[in-house]
């Protein structure tokens, strides 16, 4: 994984594009989900969470599952902040919410995976807009000399919305992502039925990066844990064996996937 992102300019450009899309989508997610009702009266500040260990134990990669409900080659990973079980390609590096929220751990990740700093820095800027709760990254990108490691990211904000508010949020998000990523066409949006909740699928046509065709598909979901933005981004060659729609269809609420 140490070479999955590199500091070479062509890969740094792709990393910055992804970081910009993450920040733009977070702001759009909140803008779309905001309601015109007055703000509630101030309440006492929440009790701070315990300080995380600066070097938490790495999250183990689950073994591939034979569960026929999962796309081939994926494993089910719990994302409790969204209230879902998410299919993730087996072997990808998993970065949970605790690591994304811990400055010491983010610094460690940035130092370990050169070029990832641009993405990780955005988690601090997003702040109260939306919470990055999960990231999964393909560690083999360097072996194929790709400009960006294929990845899945999950952001969550409150409340969980559906109906017209979901359509509004997805419109803001689609436009923000298209601008940040320099989309050449679209974005296209369509309503889809997912087990995880009401959803809008977004797809962007992106320009090639150093000759590599890029894939960008996102879903805005009224998930059990809040309004969720799930984004799949990376080179088409790295994702050619993964059907994005099969992946989204296999997302289930945590309770439904409990064994």
Residue frames as qw, qx, qy, qz and C-alpha x, y, z in Angstrom:
[[0.000, 0.883, 0.470, 0.000, 0.00, 0.00, 0.00],
 [0.399, -0.631, 0.032, 0.665, 2.96, 2.30, 0.51],
 [0.177, -0.148, 0.499, 0.836, 2.97, 3.04, -3.21],
 [0.224, 0.598, 0.768, 0.039, -0.82, 3.08, -3.75],
 [0.156, 0.977, 0.142, 0.023, -0.71, 6.87, -3.83],
 [0.706, -0.033, 0.010, 0.708, 2.56, 8.53, -4.76],
 [0.136, -0.759, -0.111, 0.626, 3.84, 12.09, -4.67],
 [0.336, 0.062, 0.563, 0.753, 4.42, 12.20, -8.40],
 [0.215, 0.189, 0.001, -0.958, 2.45, 15.10, -9.98],
 [0.441, -0.088, -0.646, -0.617, 0.08, 12.93, -12.01],
 [0.460, -0.362, -0.804, 0.106, -1.06, 11.02, -8.93],
 [0.131, -0.284, -0.429, 0.848, -1.16, 14.09, -6.74],
 [0.285, 0.003, -0.279, -0.917, -3.56, 15.68, -9.24],
 [0.534, -0.272, -0.722, -0.346, -5.95, 12.76, -8.96],
 [0.407, -0.335, -0.695, 0.489, -5.74, 12.84, -5.17],
 [0.013, 0.188, 0.180, -0.966, -6.54, 16.55, -5.10],
 [0.405, -0.133, -0.507, -0.749, -9.51, 16.01, -7.41],
 [0.536, -0.353, -0.766, -0.028, -10.92, 13.39, -5.06],
 [0.294, -0.309, -0.522, 0.739, -10.31, 15.58, -2.03],
 [0.154, 0.061, -0.086, -0.982, -12.06, 18.50, -3.70],
 [0.499, -0.237, -0.638, -0.536, -15.03, 16.32, -4.61],
 [0.465, -0.340, -0.754, 0.317, -15.27, 15.07, -1.04],
 [0.120, -0.278, -0.343, 0.889, -15.40, 18.60, 0.36],
 [0.295, 0.002, -0.309, -0.904, -17.86, 19.87, -2.26],
 [0.515, -0.267, -0.753, -0.312, -20.13, 16.88, -1.79],
 [0.345, -0.332, -0.696, 0.535, -20.11, 17.30, 1.98],
 [0.073, 0.221, 0.153, -0.960, -21.23, 20.90, 1.71],
 [0.433, -0.037, -0.503, -0.747, -23.88, 19.99, -0.85],
 [0.430, -0.263, -0.863, 0.031, -25.12, 17.11, 1.27],
 [0.161, -0.395, -0.572, 0.701, -25.80, 19.46, 4.17],
 [0.189, 0.184, -0.126, -0.956, -27.26, 22.19, 1.94],
 [0.446, -0.106, -0.684, -0.567, -29.67, 19.74, 0.41],
 [0.472, -0.344, -0.802, 0.123, -30.71, 18.19, 3.71],
 [0.060, -0.070, -0.401, 0.911, -31.18, 21.47, 5.58],
 [0.072, -0.656, -0.742, -0.117, -34.73, 22.31, 6.60],
 [0.047, 0.575, 0.078, 0.813, -36.26, 25.80, 6.87],
 [0.602, -0.689, -0.399, -0.059, -37.43, 25.20, 10.45],
 [0.128, -0.887, 0.306, -0.322, -35.93, 27.45, 13.16],
 [0.467, 0.328, -0.741, 0.354, -32.89, 26.23, 15.01],
 [0.678, -0.552, -0.486, 0.011, -33.64, 24.55, 18.36],
 [0.311, -0.914, 0.181, -0.186, -32.64, 26.37, 21.54],
 [0.315, 0.599, -0.695, 0.243, -29.03, 25.91, 22.65],
 [0.917, -0.355, -0.156, -0.091, -28.26, 22.86, 24.70],
 [0.528, -0.713, 0.442, 0.132, -25.37, 21.94, 26.89],
 [0.413, 0.614, -0.636, -0.218, -22.36, 20.87, 24.82],
 [0.963, -0.046, -0.239, -0.111, -21.98, 17.11, 24.49],
 [0.670, -0.619, 0.390, 0.125, -19.47, 15.32, 26.64],
 [0.326, 0.687, -0.599, -0.252, -16.25, 14.96, 24.61],
 [0.978, 0.070, -0.184, -0.067, -15.51, 11.45, 23.44],
 [0.740, -0.539, 0.290, 0.281, -12.51, 9.72, 24.98],
 [0.168, 0.787, -0.493, -0.331, -9.26, 10.54, 23.21],
 [0.965, 0.248, -0.064, -0.056, -8.36, 7.84, 20.72],
 [0.753, -0.397, 0.331, 0.407, -5.06, 6.07, 20.89],
 [0.162, 0.782, -0.337, -0.498, -2.53, 7.76, 18.58],
 [0.241, 0.379, -0.829, -0.332, -1.62, 4.42, 17.03],
 [0.794, -0.019, 0.335, -0.507, -4.74, 2.23, 17.02],
 [0.533, -0.108, 0.822, 0.173, -4.54, -1.39, 16.03],
 [0.230, 0.214, -0.576, -0.755, -4.97, -1.72, 12.24],
 [0.757, 0.155, 0.274, -0.572, -8.40, -2.95, 11.21],
 [0.422, -0.143, 0.860, 0.248, -8.10, -6.53, 9.91],
 [0.431, 0.238, -0.479, -0.727, -9.31, -7.30, 6.40],
 [0.782, 0.017, 0.473, -0.407, -12.20, -9.78, 6.49],
 [0.319, -0.108, 0.874, 0.351, -11.88, -12.99, 4.53],
 [0.359, 0.028, -0.519, -0.775, -13.95, -13.29, 1.32],
 [0.534, 0.076, 0.627, -0.563, -17.46, -14.50, 2.01],
 [0.063, 0.111, 0.913, 0.388, -19.41, -17.19, 0.22],
 [0.284, 0.517, 0.546, -0.594, -22.66, -15.32, 0.94],
 [0.379, 0.389, 0.675, 0.499, -24.57, -15.41, -2.39],
 [0.048, 0.918, 0.387, -0.069, -26.15, -12.02, -1.61],
 [0.270, -0.786, 0.237, 0.504, -22.74, -10.33, -1.89],
 [0.615, 0.733, -0.252, -0.144, -21.07, -9.51, -5.21],
 [0.950, 0.060, -0.100, 0.289, -18.28, -11.93, -6.06],
 [0.613, 0.288, -0.218, 0.702, -14.97, -11.01, -4.47],
 [0.155, -0.623, 0.136, -0.754, -16.45, -8.71, -1.82],
 [0.379, -0.231, -0.780, 0.441, -16.86, -8.90, 1.94],
 [0.288, -0.807, -0.392, -0.334, -19.49, -7.28, 4.16],
 [0.390, 0.064, -0.407, 0.823, -18.08, -4.53, 6.36],
 [0.217, -0.779, -0.567, 0.155, -20.17, -2.81, 9.04],
 [0.181, 0.333, -0.028, 0.925, -20.38, 0.98, 8.85],
 [0.222, -0.526, -0.753, 0.328, -22.31, 1.58, 12.07],
 [0.028, -0.372, -0.123, 0.920, -22.45, 5.36, 11.66],
 [0.369, 0.111, -0.449, -0.806, -24.62, 4.82, 8.57],
 [0.689, -0.002, 0.521, -0.503, -26.39, 1.77, 10.02],
 [0.815, 0.454, -0.194, -0.303, -25.35, -0.44, 7.11],
 [0.745, -0.232, 0.549, 0.300, -23.33, -3.44, 6.01],
 [0.388, 0.802, -0.243, -0.384, -21.31, -2.40, 2.96],
 [0.938, 0.171, 0.193, 0.231, -19.82, -4.81, 0.39],
 [0.042, -0.886, 0.403, 0.224, -16.13, -3.98, -0.06],
 [0.783, 0.461, -0.419, 0.004, -13.67, -5.70, -2.42],
 [0.892, -0.413, 0.015, 0.181, -11.64, -8.26, -0.48],
 [0.751, 0.041, 0.028, 0.658, -8.09, -7.10, 0.21],
 [0.123, 0.769, 0.072, 0.624, -8.82, -3.38, 0.18],
 [0.323, 0.013, -0.534, 0.781, -7.41, -1.36, 3.07],
 [0.307, -0.737, -0.566, -0.206, -10.16, -0.32, 5.50],
 [0.196, 0.165, -0.318, 0.913, -10.07, 3.06, 7.27],
 [0.250, -0.635, -0.731, 0.016, -12.90, 3.32, 9.83],
 [0.112, -0.898, -0.216, -0.367, -14.45, 6.42, 11.36],
 [0.646, -0.721, -0.004, 0.250, -12.22, 6.39, 14.45],
 [0.660, -0.102, 0.270, 0.693, -9.11, 6.68, 12.28],
 [0.254, 0.608, 0.369, 0.655, -10.64, 9.39, 10.08],
 [0.315, -0.889, -0.212, -0.256, -11.57, 11.41, 13.18],
 [0.722, -0.598, 0.041, 0.345, -8.23, 11.06, 14.98],
 [0.249, 0.931, -0.257, -0.076, -5.63, 13.70, 13.97],
 [0.371, -0.595, 0.704, 0.111, -2.76, 11.48, 15.10],
 [0.695, 0.144, 0.699, 0.086, -4.03, 8.56, 13.07],
 [0.557, 0.811, 0.171, -0.048, -4.65, 10.76, 10.01],
 [0.023, 0.874, -0.470, -0.120, -1.08, 12.02, 10.23],
 [0.536, -0.317, 0.776, 0.099, 0.15, 8.44, 10.48],
 [0.706, 0.457, 0.541, 0.020, -1.90, 7.40, 7.47],
 [0.387, 0.916, -0.061, -0.091, -0.69, 10.38, 5.44],
 [0.167, -0.745, 0.634, 0.120, 2.91, 9.55, 6.30],
 [0.614, -0.091, 0.782, 0.057, 2.43, 5.87, 5.47],
 [0.545, 0.515, 0.622, 0.226, 0.57, 6.41, 2.20],
 [0.210, -0.331, 0.172, 0.904, 2.25, 9.32, 0.35],
 [0.110, -0.147, -0.538, -0.823, -0.16, 11.51, -1.58],
 [0.312, -0.554, -0.765, -0.106, -3.15, 10.66, 0.61],
 [0.232, -0.297, -0.395, 0.838, -2.62, 13.78, 2.73],
 [0.179, -0.071, -0.261, -0.946, -4.80, 15.92, 0.40],
 [0.533, -0.369, -0.649, -0.398, -7.78, 13.61, 0.98],
 [0.541, -0.395, -0.640, 0.376, -7.23, 13.22, 4.72],
 [0.163, -0.079, -0.201, 0.963, -6.86, 16.97, 5.24],
 [0.326, -0.305, -0.403, -0.799, -10.37, 17.48, 3.91],
 [0.527, -0.454, -0.718, 0.033, -11.82, 15.52, 6.83],
 [0.316, -0.354, -0.399, 0.785, -10.78, 18.38, 9.13],
 [0.077, 0.032, -0.188, -0.979, -12.29, 21.03, 6.87],
 [0.366, -0.374, -0.717, -0.460, -15.62, 19.21, 6.56],
 [0.072, -0.139, 0.551, -0.820, -16.11, 19.57, 10.32],
 [0.368, 0.253, 0.671, -0.591, -19.79, 19.88, 11.22],
 [0.487, 0.321, -0.334, -0.740, -21.02, 19.76, 7.63],
 [0.941, 0.062, -0.214, -0.254, -20.92, 15.99, 7.23],
 [0.567, -0.594, 0.569, -0.038, -18.94, 13.23, 8.85],
 [0.584, 0.440, -0.664, -0.157, -16.53, 11.03, 6.86],
 [0.759, -0.383, 0.392, -0.351, -17.13, 7.66, 8.49],
 [0.854, -0.049, 0.499, 0.137, -15.46, 5.11, 6.22],
 [0.382, 0.748, -0.436, -0.324, -12.86, 4.79, 3.49],
 [0.869, -0.067, 0.469, 0.142, -11.69, 1.67, 1.65],
 [0.231, 0.812, -0.411, -0.344, -8.75, 1.81, -0.74],
 [0.957, 0.280, -0.031, 0.075, -7.32, -0.60, -3.31],
 [0.487, -0.745, 0.361, 0.277, -3.70, -1.13, -2.22],
 [0.738, 0.032, 0.538, 0.406, -2.56, -2.60, -5.56],
 [0.404, 0.893, 0.141, -0.140, -2.87, 0.56, -7.70],
 [0.119, -0.809, 0.493, 0.298, 0.90, 1.10, -7.84],
 [0.587, -0.105, 0.767, 0.236, 1.39, -2.35, -9.35],
 [0.508, 0.585, 0.588, 0.233, -0.63, -1.19, -12.35],
 [0.318, -0.045, 0.124, 0.939, 0.91, 2.32, -12.47],
 [0.041, -0.740, -0.608, -0.285, -2.51, 3.91, -11.99],
 [0.125, 0.505, -0.101, 0.848, -2.91, 7.61, -11.16],
 [0.456, -0.378, 0.309, -0.744, -5.29, 6.99, -8.24],
 [0.005, -0.010, -0.982, 0.189, -6.10, 4.04, -6.03],
 [0.436, -0.406, -0.591, -0.544, -9.70, 2.93, -6.52],
 [0.056, 0.007, -0.675, 0.735, -11.69, 3.72, -3.40],
 [0.337, -0.628, -0.640, -0.287, -15.05, 3.70, -1.64],
 [0.113, 0.106, -0.430, 0.890, -15.91, 6.55, 0.71],
 [0.298, -0.644, -0.693, -0.125, -18.88, 7.09, 3.01],
 [0.018, 0.174, -0.264, 0.948, -20.04, 10.43, 4.45],
 [0.255, -0.575, -0.777, -0.008, -23.05, 10.79, 6.77],
 [0.061, -0.182, 0.193, -0.962, -25.09, 13.77, 7.92],
 [0.013, 0.444, 0.832, -0.332, -28.30, 14.16, 9.89],
 [0.711, -0.039, 0.595, -0.373, -31.17, 13.70, 9.50],
 [0.296, 0.067, 0.878, 0.371, -31.93, 10.77, 7.22],
 [0.407, 0.448, 0.079, -0.792, -34.15, 12.19, 4.48],
 [0.399, 0.247, 0.833, 0.294, -36.25, 10.90, 1.64],
 [0.296, 0.797, 0.520, -0.082, -38.73, 12.20, -0.91],
 [0.351, 0.901, 0.082, 0.242, -38.20, 15.72, -2.29],
 [0.343, -0.875, 0.336, 0.061, -35.42, 16.51, 0.20],
 [0.755, -0.195, 0.540, 0.318, -33.42, 13.55, -1.05],
 [0.609, 0.618, 0.358, 0.345, -33.88, 14.72, -4.63],
 [0.028, 0.990, -0.069, 0.120, -32.77, 18.23, -3.65],
 [0.563, -0.675, 0.443, 0.176, -29.70, 16.96, -1.82],
 [0.773, 0.072, 0.520, 0.355, -28.67, 14.70, -4.69],
 [0.461, 0.825, 0.207, 0.253, -28.96, 17.60, -7.15],
 [0.172, -0.945, 0.277, -0.027, -26.60, 19.76, -5.12],
 [0.694, -0.433, 0.540, 0.198, -24.19, 16.87, -4.66],
 [0.762, 0.383, 0.431, 0.295, -24.19, 15.89, -8.34],
 [0.324, 0.916, 0.029, 0.234, -23.47, 19.45, -9.45],
 [0.356, -0.858, 0.371, 0.005, -20.76, 19.92, -6.82],
 [0.768, -0.219, 0.547, 0.250, -19.01, 16.69, -7.76],
 [0.680, 0.599, 0.321, 0.275, -19.22, 17.45, -11.47],
 [0.130, 0.968, -0.136, 0.167, -17.57, 20.83, -10.96],
 [0.506, -0.719, 0.474, 0.045, -14.86, 19.51, -8.63],
 [0.738, -0.106, 0.620, 0.244, -13.96, 16.55, -10.82],
 [0.109, 0.502, -0.462, -0.723, -14.21, 18.41, -14.14],
 [0.602, 0.288, 0.741, -0.071, -16.92, 16.13, -15.56],
 [0.054, -0.158, 0.588, 0.792, -17.13, 16.11, -19.34],
 [0.421, -0.274, -0.590, -0.632, -20.82, 15.12, -19.38],
 [0.518, -0.497, -0.692, 0.075, -23.71, 14.74, -17.00],
 [0.140, -0.149, 0.946, -0.251, -24.10, 14.32, -14.18],
 [0.543, -0.226, -0.622, -0.517, -26.92, 11.83, -14.58],
 [0.275, -0.150, 0.689, -0.654, -29.28, 11.12, -11.70],
 [0.598, -0.167, -0.604, -0.499, -31.89, 8.44, -11.26],
 [0.649, -0.390, 0.377, -0.534, -34.00, 7.09, -8.45],
 [0.536, 0.182, -0.824, -0.039, -33.11, 3.53, -7.43],
 [0.800, -0.476, -0.039, -0.363, -34.59, 1.12, -4.90],
 [0.387, 0.409, -0.748, 0.351, -32.03, -0.09, -2.38],
 [0.671, -0.419, -0.607, 0.081, -32.47, -2.27, 0.69],
 [0.439, -0.134, -0.380, 0.803, -30.58, 0.39, 2.66],
 [0.058, 0.651, 0.394, -0.647, -33.22, 3.06, 1.97],
 [0.476, 0.846, 0.230, -0.065, -34.47, 5.55, -0.61],
 [0.566, -0.381, 0.363, 0.634, -31.63, 6.42, -2.96],
 [0.499, 0.843, -0.026, -0.198, -30.54, 8.51, -5.92],
 [0.818, -0.049, 0.318, 0.477, -27.78, 7.18, -8.16],
 [0.152, 0.927, -0.166, -0.299, -25.32, 9.72, -9.62],
 [0.830, 0.056, 0.330, 0.447, -22.87, 8.98, -12.44],
 [0.038, 0.891, -0.189, -0.411, -20.25, 11.29, -13.87],
 [0.836, 0.445, 0.072, 0.313, -18.27, 11.13, -17.11],
 [0.414, -0.817, 0.204, 0.345, -14.72, 12.16, -16.26],
 [0.501, 0.768, -0.396, -0.060, -11.76, 13.03, -18.47],
 [0.926, 0.028, -0.269, 0.262, -8.95, 10.44, -18.56],
 [0.361, -0.875, 0.320, 0.029, -6.05, 10.94, -16.17],
 [0.171, -0.593, 0.750, 0.238, -2.70, 10.07, -17.78],
 [0.403, 0.213, -0.771, -0.445, -4.52, 7.88, -20.28],
 [0.058, -0.162, -0.951, 0.255, -6.55, 6.03, -17.64],
 [0.385, -0.468, -0.467, -0.643, -10.33, 6.07, -17.99],
 [0.035, -0.107, 0.662, -0.741, -11.95, 7.00, -14.69],
 [0.376, -0.487, -0.749, -0.246, -15.15, 5.76, -13.04],
 [0.052, -0.068, 0.451, -0.888, -17.20, 7.95, -10.70],
 [0.469, -0.440, -0.642, -0.417, -20.51, 6.66, -9.34],
 [0.026, -0.119, 0.596, -0.793, -22.23, 7.86, -6.18],
 [0.372, -0.524, -0.726, -0.245, -25.41, 7.16, -4.26],
 [0.188, -0.290, 0.355, -0.869, -27.24, 9.50, -1.90],
 [0.492, -0.261, -0.823, -0.107, -29.19, 7.27, 0.46],
 [0.512, -0.549, 0.150, -0.644, -31.69, 7.88, 3.23],
 [0.560, 0.129, -0.796, 0.189, -29.90, 5.23, 5.27],
 [0.629, -0.583, -0.514, 0.023, -30.86, 4.03, 8.77],
 [0.589, -0.417, -0.245, 0.647, -28.08, 6.07, 10.41],
 [0.022, -0.711, 0.004, 0.703, -28.56, 9.31, 8.45],
 [0.651, 0.741, 0.005, -0.163, -28.32, 10.67, 4.93],
 [0.712, -0.345, 0.478, 0.381, -25.39, 8.82, 3.39],
 [0.505, 0.771, -0.294, -0.256, -23.17, 9.69, 0.44],
 [0.809, -0.185, 0.508, 0.232, -21.40, 6.62, -0.93],
 [0.411, 0.812, -0.294, -0.293, -18.85, 7.28, -3.68],
 [0.866, -0.030, 0.403, 0.294, -16.97, 4.77, -5.83],
 [0.289, 0.920, -0.209, -0.165, -14.07, 6.37, -7.67],
 [0.567, -0.469, 0.601, 0.312, -11.06, 5.05, -9.54],
 [0.150, 0.417, -0.686, -0.577, -9.56, 3.84, -12.81],
 [0.831, 0.154, -0.099, -0.525, -11.89, 1.74, -14.95],
 [0.631, 0.326, -0.704, 0.023, -9.27, -1.01, -15.24],
 [0.039, 0.211, -0.801, 0.559, -9.16, -1.40, -11.46],
 [0.484, 0.122, 0.508, -0.702, -12.94, -1.61, -11.22],
 [0.475, 0.213, -0.600, -0.607, -13.69, -3.72, -14.28],
 [0.376, -0.110, -0.920, 0.005, -14.60, -6.78, -12.18],
 [0.016, -0.338, -0.666, 0.665, -16.83, -4.80, -9.81],
 [0.055, -0.576, -0.615, -0.535, -20.41, -4.00, -10.80],
 [0.010, -0.166, 0.332, -0.928, -21.26, -0.72, -9.02],
 [0.605, -0.238, -0.155, -0.744, -24.99, -1.40, -9.11],
 [0.799, -0.168, -0.577, -0.002, -24.58, -4.92, -7.72],
 [0.388, 0.060, -0.550, 0.737, -22.50, -3.43, -4.92],
 [0.264, -0.185, 0.167, -0.932, -25.18, -0.85, -4.08],
 [0.730, -0.207, -0.388, -0.524, -27.95, -3.43, -4.27],
 [0.740, -0.111, -0.626, 0.221, -26.14, -5.59, -1.69],
 [0.047, 0.277, -0.458, 0.843, -25.99, -2.84, 0.94],
 [0.520, -0.527, -0.640, -0.206, -28.33, -3.76, 3.80],
 [0.398, -0.759, 0.182, -0.482, -29.22, -2.26, 7.17],
 [0.059, 0.448, -0.828, 0.332, -27.04, -3.67, 9.95],
 [0.601, -0.068, 0.595, -0.530, -30.03, -5.32, 11.64],
 [0.858, 0.364, -0.022, -0.361, -31.09, -7.01, 8.41],
 [0.633, 0.534, -0.556, 0.072, -27.57, -8.35, 7.83],
 [0.366, -0.545, 0.655, -0.373, -27.07, -9.61, 11.39],
 [0.622, 0.120, -0.760, -0.143, -26.36, -13.30, 11.69]]
